[in-house]
Amino acid sequence: MPNTRSRPADSYSPLYFLASLGAGGLAVTFFMYLFFWVPHPGQPVPVFEDIMAAFQTGDTPLQAAIVIAMLGIALFGFLNIKALVWNIGQYRAFRQTEAYRKLTTTNAETQLLAMPLALAMTVNVGFILGLVFVPGLWGIVEYFFPFAMAAFVAIGVLAFRMVADFLGRVLTKGGVFDVTAHNSFAQLLPAFAISMVAVGLAAPAAMSTTPLIQGISLIASTFFGFTAIVYAVVAAITGFNSMLHYGTARESGPTLMVVVPILTVLGIMFLRQNHGLHVSFDSHTAKADDLVFLTRILSVQVLFALLGLLVLRRQGYFAAFLFGEGNSPGAYALVCPGVALSVMTHFWINKGLVANGLVAKFSTGYWALTAVALALQVAMIWLVFHLNRRHFGRPAQGRVVPAE
């Protein structure tokens, strides 16, 4: 009697790398508590010593926030790495299958970019774990920056090779790109992956005190960042044109909101670069410039989030793939916009409104606005666990087929 019990994840897709990405993004949302609420004089980010000092001297709400943040970072950092390791093992086996060969002959080949995207996120999460849990790290952090940049460049090269395989095929052989299947923003996944590399490469620009390291960081992150921008613009224009002709592909509906995380990642990249230019290159931007910049980004993000939700609701996506019998690994793409909006809202409030005196930090208005970011975070936590249960949980008993 054959065993018919199976999970959706047993039918592997490279899009399951998004499960790792989503968990890593949630770890970042918890780091926002520490980044904006814990004083960290002397360095641009809070480190273990700052966190412990704030816990010892802070009031009860701050202590509770620190505990929640550290637990959240530890939990979702673990889930991020666990999902990445599982995906790498599954991906290696998947490469030997006929399904992989067929994938690399269709538009869906760009799904492979979910791997470098997840890898880049995990490097970022690893750095957060080090800052939060490793005592004395900041004293030797300069030695880590060259290795971190080398890791991101290696991931960027991997992403470029995958993009080259795809573009080399579709741009040199007529008729192999199916325009009728381009009716979503799925082709923006390469831009998302490259932008994640860019923001990682920009970190030393904001954190290093060595001008040469900062300069290399600025140059490398600019190259990858603007590569992502160019790719995203081209893919978005052609994809939107196809959607106007053929409607949005139902299972790819969540990709309509991929612009949201791309903008958050690139926005943080530019903020990191500006900080590095201020510290070592005597280039200064006004606080009002940050407010306008962040407001513009958040405005575009809200527009694309509303557009995506409108289409998903009209198509019945949630009823089909979140609560119905359908299971799509692409549903994990829904986590990214919520996480990205939560993170960008924190930046907009603290680097925009508070920095310019429009809202007093920790005032009633501050917490009313911050509640939006926290609500998005909670919703994405629920979504991650909900999707994990559907895709990786205990399989339901299938219909028994008699042996022949």
C-alpha positions as CSV (number, residue, x, y, z in Angstrom):
1,M,0.0,0.0,0.0
2,P,1.8,3.2,-1.1
3,N,2.2,6.1,1.3
4,T,0.2,9.0,0.0
5,R,0.9,11.4,2.8
6,S,2.8,14.4,1.6
7,R,3.3,18.1,2.3
8,P,3.1,20.9,-0.2
9,A,6.8,21.5,0.5
10,D,7.6,18.0,-0.7
11,S,6.9,19.3,-4.3
12,Y,9.9,21.6,-4.1
13,S,10.1,25.0,-5.7
14,P,13.0,27.6,-5.4
15,L,10.4,30.0,-4.2
16,Y,10.6,28.2,-0.8
17,F,13.7,30.2,-0.3
18,L,11.2,33.0,0.5
19,A,10.4,31.2,3.7
20,S,13.9,31.8,4.8
21,L,13.8,35.4,3.6
22,G,10.6,36.1,5.5
23,A,11.9,34.8,8.8
24,G,15.1,36.9,8.3
25,G,13.0,40.0,7.6
26,L,11.1,39.5,10.8
27,A,14.4,39.3,12.7
28,V,15.1,42.7,11.3
29,T,11.8,44.1,12.5
30,F,12.7,43.1,16.1
31,F,16.1,44.8,15.6
32,M,14.2,48.0,15.0
33,Y,13.2,48.1,18.7
34,L,16.9,48.1,19.7
35,F,18.0,50.4,16.9
36,F,15.6,53.2,17.7
37,W,14.8,52.7,21.4
38,V,18.2,51.8,22.9
39,P,20.8,54.6,23.2
40,H,24.0,53.7,21.4
41,P,26.5,56.6,21.8
42,G,29.8,56.1,20.0
43,Q,28.6,53.9,17.1
44,P,25.8,54.0,14.6
45,V,24.1,50.7,15.8
46,P,23.4,49.3,19.2
47,V,25.7,46.5,20.4
48,F,25.5,44.0,23.2
49,E,27.0,46.4,25.7
50,D,24.5,49.1,24.9
51,I,21.6,46.7,25.2
52,M,22.7,45.4,28.6
53,A,23.3,48.9,29.8
54,A,19.8,50.0,28.7
55,F,18.3,46.9,30.3
56,Q,20.0,47.6,33.6
57,T,19.1,51.3,33.8
58,G,15.9,51.5,31.7
59,D,12.3,51.4,32.9
60,T,10.0,48.4,32.8
61,P,8.6,49.1,29.3
62,L,12.1,49.4,27.8
63,Q,13.2,46.3,29.6
64,A,10.2,44.4,28.2
65,A,11.0,45.7,24.7
66,I,14.6,44.6,24.9
67,V,13.6,41.1,26.1
68,I,11.0,40.8,23.3
69,A,13.4,42.1,20.7
70,M,16.2,39.7,21.7
71,L,13.8,36.7,21.8
72,G,12.4,37.7,18.4
73,I,15.8,38.1,16.8
74,A,16.9,34.7,18.2
75,L,13.8,32.9,17.2
76,F,13.5,34.3,13.7
77,G,17.2,34.2,13.1
78,F,17.1,30.5,13.9
79,L,14.1,30.0,11.5
80,N,15.9,32.0,8.8
81,I,19.0,29.8,9.0
82,K,17.0,26.6,9.4
83,A,14.9,27.3,6.3
84,L,18.0,28.3,4.3
85,V,19.8,25.0,5.1
86,W,16.7,23.0,4.2
87,N,16.3,24.9,0.9
88,I,20.0,24.4,-0.1
89,G,19.7,20.7,0.4
90,Q,16.4,20.5,-1.5
91,Y,17.8,22.8,-4.2
92,R,20.8,20.6,-4.8
93,A,18.5,17.6,-5.3
94,F,16.1,19.7,-7.4
95,R,18.9,20.6,-9.9
96,Q,19.1,16.9,-10.9
97,T,15.5,16.7,-11.9
98,E,13.5,17.1,-15.1
99,A,11.5,19.8,-13.3
100,Y,14.6,21.9,-13.0
101,R,15.4,21.5,-16.7
102,K,11.9,22.6,-17.7
103,L,12.1,25.6,-15.3
104,T,15.2,26.9,-17.0
105,T,13.4,26.9,-20.3
106,T,10.6,29.2,-19.2
107,N,10.0,32.7,-17.8
108,A,10.0,31.1,-14.3
109,E,13.8,30.6,-14.5
110,T,14.1,33.9,-12.6
111,Q,12.7,32.0,-9.5
112,L,16.2,30.7,-9.0
113,L,17.1,34.2,-7.9
114,A,15.3,33.5,-4.6
115,M,18.4,31.6,-3.6
116,P,20.9,34.6,-3.7
117,L,18.2,36.8,-2.2
118,A,17.9,34.5,0.8
119,L,21.6,34.1,1.1
120,A,22.1,37.9,1.3
121,M,19.4,38.2,3.9
122,T,21.0,35.5,6.0
123,V,24.4,37.4,6.0
124,N,22.5,40.5,7.2
125,V,20.8,38.5,9.9
126,G,24.1,37.0,10.9
127,F,25.5,40.5,11.5
128,I,22.5,41.4,13.6
129,L,22.9,38.3,15.7
130,G,26.5,39.2,16.3
131,L,25.7,42.8,17.3
132,V,23.0,41.7,19.7
133,F,24.5,38.6,21.3
134,V,28.3,38.8,21.0
135,P,30.1,40.8,23.7
136,G,33.0,42.9,22.5
137,L,32.2,42.5,18.8
138,W,32.4,46.2,18.1
139,G,36.0,46.3,19.2
140,I,37.0,44.0,16.3
141,V,34.3,44.8,13.9
142,E,36.6,46.5,11.4
143,Y,38.3,43.2,10.7
144,F,34.9,41.7,9.7
145,F,33.9,44.3,7.1
146,P,36.3,43.1,4.3
147,F,35.0,39.5,4.7
148,A,31.4,40.6,4.8
149,M,31.8,42.6,1.6
150,A,33.6,39.7,0.0
151,A,30.6,37.5,0.9
152,F,28.1,39.9,-0.5
153,V,30.2,40.3,-3.7
154,A,30.3,36.5,-4.1
155,I,26.5,36.4,-3.7
156,G,26.1,39.2,-6.2
157,V,28.3,37.3,-8.7
158,L,26.0,34.3,-8.2
159,A,23.0,36.4,-8.9
160,F,24.6,38.0,-11.9
161,R,25.4,34.6,-13.3
162,M,21.8,33.4,-12.9
163,V,20.5,36.6,-14.6
164,A,23.1,36.2,-17.4
165,D,21.9,32.6,-18.0
166,F,18.3,33.9,-18.2
167,L,18.9,37.0,-20.3
168,G,21.5,35.3,-22.5
169,R,18.8,32.7,-23.4
170,V,15.8,35.0,-23.9
171,L,17.7,37.9,-25.7
172,T,19.5,35.6,-28.2
173,K,16.8,33.2,-29.1
174,G,13.6,34.7,-30.4
175,G,10.3,33.4,-29.1
176,V,11.6,31.7,-25.9
177,F,10.2,34.4,-23.6
178,D,6.4,34.0,-23.2
179,V,5.0,37.5,-23.0
180,T,1.5,36.2,-22.1
181,A,3.1,34.6,-19.0
182,H,4.8,37.9,-18.1
183,N,1.6,39.3,-16.6
184,S,2.9,39.9,-13.0
185,F,5.9,41.4,-11.3
186,A,7.6,38.0,-10.9
187,Q,10.4,39.2,-13.2
188,L,11.4,41.8,-10.5
189,L,12.8,39.0,-8.3
190,P,16.3,39.5,-9.8
191,A,16.2,43.2,-8.9
192,F,15.1,42.3,-5.3
193,A,18.1,39.9,-5.0
194,I,20.6,42.4,-6.3
195,S,19.2,45.2,-4.1
196,M,19.6,42.9,-1.0
197,V,23.3,42.5,-2.0
198,A,23.5,46.3,-2.4
199,V,22.2,47.1,1.1
200,G,24.6,44.6,2.6
201,L,27.5,46.1,0.8
202,A,26.4,49.6,2.1
203,A,26.7,48.5,5.7
204,P,30.4,49.3,6.1
205,A,29.8,52.8,4.6
206,A,27.7,53.5,7.7
207,M,29.6,51.5,10.3
208,S,33.3,51.6,9.4
209,T,35.7,54.3,10.5
210,T,38.2,53.4,7.8
211,P,37.9,55.8,4.8
212,L,39.1,53.1,2.3
213,I,36.6,50.5,3.5
214,Q,33.8,53.2,3.4
215,G,34.9,54.2,-0.1
216,I,34.9,50.6,-1.4
217,S,31.5,50.1,0.3
218,L,30.1,53.2,-1.4
219,I,31.3,52.2,-4.8
220,A,30.3,48.6,-4.7
221,S,26.8,49.2,-3.2
222,T,26.1,51.9,-5.7
223,F,26.9,49.6,-8.6
224,F,24.7,46.8,-7.3
225,G,22.0,49.3,-6.2
226,F,21.7,51.0,-9.5
227,T,21.8,47.7,-11.4
228,A,18.8,46.7,-9.3
229,I,17.0,50.0,-10.1
230,V,17.5,49.6,-13.9
231,Y,16.4,46.0,-13.9
232,A,13.4,46.8,-11.8
233,V,12.2,49.6,-14.0
234,V,12.5,47.6,-17.2
235,A,10.8,44.5,-15.7
236,A,8.1,46.6,-14.1
237,I,7.2,48.4,-17.3
238,T,7.1,45.3,-19.5
239,G,5.3,43.4,-16.8
240,F,2.6,46.0,-16.3
241,N,2.1,46.2,-20.1
242,S,1.5,42.4,-20.1
243,M,-0.9,42.7,-17.2
244,L,-2.9,45.3,-19.0
245,H,-3.3,42.9,-22.0
246,Y,-3.8,39.6,-20.2
247,G,-4.7,40.4,-16.6
248,T,-2.6,39.5,-13.6
249,A,-1.6,35.8,-13.2
250,R,-3.5,34.7,-10.2
251,E,-0.8,32.6,-8.5
252,S,1.7,35.4,-9.0
253,G,-0.5,38.1,-7.6
254,P,1.7,38.7,-4.5
255,T,4.5,39.9,-6.8
256,L,2.6,43.1,-7.4
257,M,3.9,44.2,-4.0
258,V,7.5,43.3,-4.5
259,V,8.2,46.9,-5.2
260,V,7.6,47.6,-1.5
261,P,10.6,45.5,-0.2
262,I,12.8,46.6,-3.0
263,L,12.2,50.3,-2.1
264,T,12.8,49.6,1.6
265,V,16.1,47.9,0.9
266,L,17.3,50.5,-1.5
267,G,16.1,53.3,0.9
268,I,18.2,51.9,3.7
269,M,21.2,51.6,1.3
270,F,21.0,55.3,0.5
271,L,20.7,56.2,4.2
272,R,23.8,54.1,4.9
273,Q,25.7,55.7,2.1
274,N,24.7,59.2,3.3
275,H,26.0,58.4,6.8
276,G,29.3,57.3,5.4
277,L,29.6,60.4,3.2
278,H,29.0,62.5,6.3
279,V,31.5,60.7,8.5
280,S,34.5,60.5,6.2
281,F,33.9,62.6,3.1
282,D,32.6,65.9,4.5
283,S,29.3,65.5,2.6
284,H,26.3,66.5,4.6
285,T,22.5,66.2,4.1
286,A,19.9,68.1,6.1
287,K,17.5,66.2,8.3
288,A,14.7,67.6,6.3
289,D,16.1,65.9,3.2
290,D,15.8,62.5,5.0
291,L,12.2,63.3,5.9
292,V,11.3,64.1,2.2
293,F,13.3,61.1,0.9
294,L,11.6,58.7,3.3
295,T,8.1,60.1,2.8
296,R,8.5,59.7,-1.0
297,I,9.5,56.1,-0.6
298,L,6.7,55.3,1.8
299,S,4.2,57.0,-0.5
300,V,5.1,54.8,-3.4
301,Q,5.1,51.7,-1.2
302,V,1.6,52.4,0.1
303,L,0.4,52.9,-3.5
304,F,1.8,49.5,-4.6
305,A,0.6,47.8,-1.5
306,L,-2.9,49.1,-2.1
307,L,-2.7,48.0,-5.8
308,G,-1.6,44.5,-4.8
309,L,-4.3,44.1,-2.2
310,L,-6.9,45.3,-4.6
311,V,-5.9,42.7,-7.2
312,L,-5.5,39.9,-4.7
313,R,-8.9,40.6,-3.2
314,R,-10.6,40.7,-6.6
315,Q,-9.0,37.4,-7.6
316,G,-9.8,35.7,-4.4
317,Y,-6.2,34.9,-3.7
318,F,-6.4,34.8,0.1
319,A,-9.4,32.4,0.0
320,A,-7.6,30.2,-2.4
321,F,-4.0,30.1,-1.2
322,L,-4.1,31.1,2.5
323,F,-7.4,29.6,3.7
324,G,-8.5,27.2,0.9
325,E,-7.3,24.0,-0.6
326,G,-4.6,25.7,-2.8
327,N,-1.0,25.9,-1.7
328,S,1.4,28.1,-3.5
329,P,5.0,28.6,-2.4
330,G,4.7,32.1,-3.9
331,A,2.4,33.0,-0.9
332,Y,5.6,33.5,1.1
333,A,6.1,36.6,-1.1
334,L,3.2,38.2,0.9
335,V,5.5,38.4,4.0
336,C,8.1,40.7,2.3
337,P,5.8,43.7,1.8
338,G,4.5,43.7,5.3
339,V,7.9,43.4,6.8
340,A,9.3,46.1,4.5
341,L,6.5,48.5,5.4
342,S,7.0,47.9,9.1
343,V,10.7,48.6,8.8
344,M,10.2,51.7,6.6
345,T,7.6,53.0,9.0
346,H,10.1,52.8,11.8
347,F,12.6,54.8,9.8
348,W,10.1,57.3,8.6
349,I,8.9,58.0,12.2
350,N,12.4,58.2,13.8
351,K,14.7,59.5,11.0
352,G,12.0,61.7,9.5
353,L,9.4,62.9,12.0
354,V,11.3,62.7,15.2
355,A,14.6,64.0,13.8
356,N,12.8,67.1,12.4
357,G,10.9,67.8,15.6
358,L,7.5,67.0,14.1
359,V,6.8,64.3,16.7
360,A,8.3,64.0,20.2
361,K,10.0,60.6,20.8
362,F,8.0,58.3,23.0
363,S,5.0,60.7,23.1
364,T,1.5,59.5,22.6
365,G,1.6,60.5,18.9
366,Y,4.9,58.6,18.5
367,W,3.4,55.4,19.9
368,A,0.2,55.9,17.8
369,L,2.3,55.9,14.7
370,T,4.6,53.2,15.8
371,A,1.6,51.0,16.5
372,V,1.1,50.8,12.7
373,A,4.6,49.3,12.3
374,L,4.0,46.9,15.2
375,A,0.7,45.8,13.8
376,L,2.3,45.0,10.5
377,Q,5.0,43.0,12.3
378,V,2.5,41.0,14.3
379,A,0.4,40.3,11.1
380,M,3.6,39.0,9.3
381,I,4.5,36.8,12.3
382,W,1.1,35.2,12.1
383,L,1.4,34.8,8.3
384,V,4.9,33.1,8.6
385,F,3.6,30.6,11.1
386,H,0.4,30.1,9.2
387,L,2.3,29.4,5.9
388,N,4.8,27.2,7.7
389,R,2.0,25.0,9.1
390,R,0.3,24.7,5.6
391,H,3.5,24.0,3.7
392,F,5.8,22.2,6.2
393,G,3.3,20.9,8.8
394,R,2.2,17.3,9.3
395,P,0.7,16.1,6.0
396,A,-2.9,15.1,5.8
397,Q,-3.9,11.5,5.0
398,G,-4.3,11.2,1.2
399,R,-6.6,8.8,-0.6
400,V,-5.1,5.3,-0.6
401,V,-4.5,3.9,-4.1
402,P,-4.5,0.1,-4.4
403,A,-1.2,-1.4,-5.5
404,E,-1.1,-2.7,-9.0
